[in-house]
Every structure is written in structure tokens, then in C-alpha cells.
Amino acid sequence: MADKKLVVEKKDPGIAALISVVCMFILGAPAVGYFYIGDVKKGIEYLIAGWVVAIGVLIAYVAVGMLTGVGLCCFPVFIVPLIFDLLIVWDVYLQAKGEPTKLPVI
């Protein structure tokens, strides 16, 4: 039998990062960049993880607001999902370049 070689088309890291950023702002899903570069498993994992982080922060924000009556004091917590999303964008860029990635596959 002949050996089968898996041929993976190299994707442009700039386009991968751009797709991640656009999807981050439109869908709240920067992990879509993983789908572009062909890493579907990591894309699904970080898509779900990103939404869980965002929903968790929203629930915590509402709960603190209801318990204390002061919701705006917790506004800086919304930076947590943004930082997480930007880490995903950076990881997509590194993976598309062929460099070692920083985020693990869960």
C-alpha cells in the first residue's frame, strides 16, 4: 500500500487573525479563526469556552448588581472576556504562522 500524506494548505496568519477579530466583535467568537486554519477541535473548544466566560461574567455582574444595588462598580470585569478573546486571536495568529501556540487543546 502506498503511504498517504496529509497535505495541509498553509493559511495566511494575517487573514486568520482578521477573521478572528471580526468574528470577535460580531459574534463574540474569535475562535472561528481556528476553523479557517483547519483546527476544528480547538475551534469548538475555545468557541464554547469563550461564550462560557462571557456568560459567567454577565451573570456575576447582574448578581452583584442585584445584591448590592450598585452594578456599574463592577464594569471593569467586562475586560476579562475581552482579554480572553484577544488571547485566542493571538493564538490563532501564532498557529497560522506555524509557531508554537500558547493556549492548550482542552
C-alpha positions in Angstrom: 0.0 0.0 0.0 1.2 3.5 -0.7 1.7 5.8 2.2 -0.9 8.6 2.4 0.5 12.0 3.0 -1.7 14.6 4.6 -1.3 17.8 2.6 -2.3 20.9 4.7 -2.7 24.2 2.8 -0.8 26.9 4.6 -3.1 29.7 5.7 -2.3 33.4 5.9 -1.8 34.4 9.5 -3.0 37.9 8.9 -6.2 36.7 7.4 -6.7 34.2 10.2 -6.2 37.0 12.8 -8.6 39.3 10.9 -11.3 36.6 10.7 -10.9 36.1 14.5 -11.1 39.8 15.3 -14.2 40.4 13.0 -15.9 37.4 14.5 -15.0 38.5 18.0 -16.8 41.8 17.5 -19.8 40.5 15.5 -20.4 37.1 17.1 -18.3 37.1 20.3 -16.5 34.2 18.8 -12.8 34.8 18.0 -12.3 31.0 17.8 -13.7 31.0 14.3 -10.1 31.7 13.2 -9.3 28.1 14.2 -11.8 26.8 11.7 -10.2 28.8 9.0 -6.8 27.3 9.7 -8.2 23.8 9.9 -8.1 23.2 13.7 -11.8 22.4 14.2 -11.3 20.7 17.6 -9.5 23.6 19.1 -12.0 26.0 17.5 -15.0 24.2 19.0 -13.4 24.1 22.4 -12.5 27.8 22.6 -15.8 28.8 21.0 -17.6 27.2 23.9 -15.0 28.4 26.4 -15.3 32.0 25.2 -19.1 32.0 25.5 -18.9 30.4 28.9 -16.5 33.1 30.2 -18.7 35.9 28.7 -21.9 34.5 30.2 -20.3 33.8 33.5 -19.1 37.4 33.7 -22.5 38.7 32.7 -24.2 36.6 35.4 -21.7 37.7 38.0 -22.3 41.3 37.0 -26.1 41.1 37.3 -25.9 39.1 40.6 -23.6 41.7 42.2 -25.8 44.5 40.9 -28.9 42.8 42.4 -27.3 42.1 45.7 -25.6 45.4 46.2 -27.7 47.7 44.2 -24.6 49.0 42.5 -23.8 47.4 39.2 -21.6 49.9 37.5 -18.8 49.5 40.1 -18.1 46.0 38.5 -17.9 47.3 35.0 -14.2 46.6 34.7 -14.9 42.8 35.0 -16.1 43.0 31.3 -12.4 43.3 30.4 -11.9 39.6 31.4 -13.7 38.2 28.3 -12.0 40.8 26.1 -8.6 39.7 27.3 -9.6 36.0 26.8 -10.8 36.8 23.3 -7.6 38.7 22.4 -5.5 35.7 23.7 -7.5 33.5 21.3 -6.8 35.9 18.4 -3.1 35.9 19.2 -3.1 32.1 19.4 -4.8 31.7 16.1 -2.2 34.1 14.5 0.7 32.1 16.0 -0.8 28.7 14.9 -1.3 30.0 11.4 2.3 31.1 11.3 3.4 27.6 12.3 4.8 28.8 15.6 4.1 27.0 19.0 0.8 28.1 20.4 0.2 29.4 23.9 -3.3 28.0 24.5 -3.6 24.3 25.1 -6.1 22.0 23.5 -8.5 21.1 26.2 
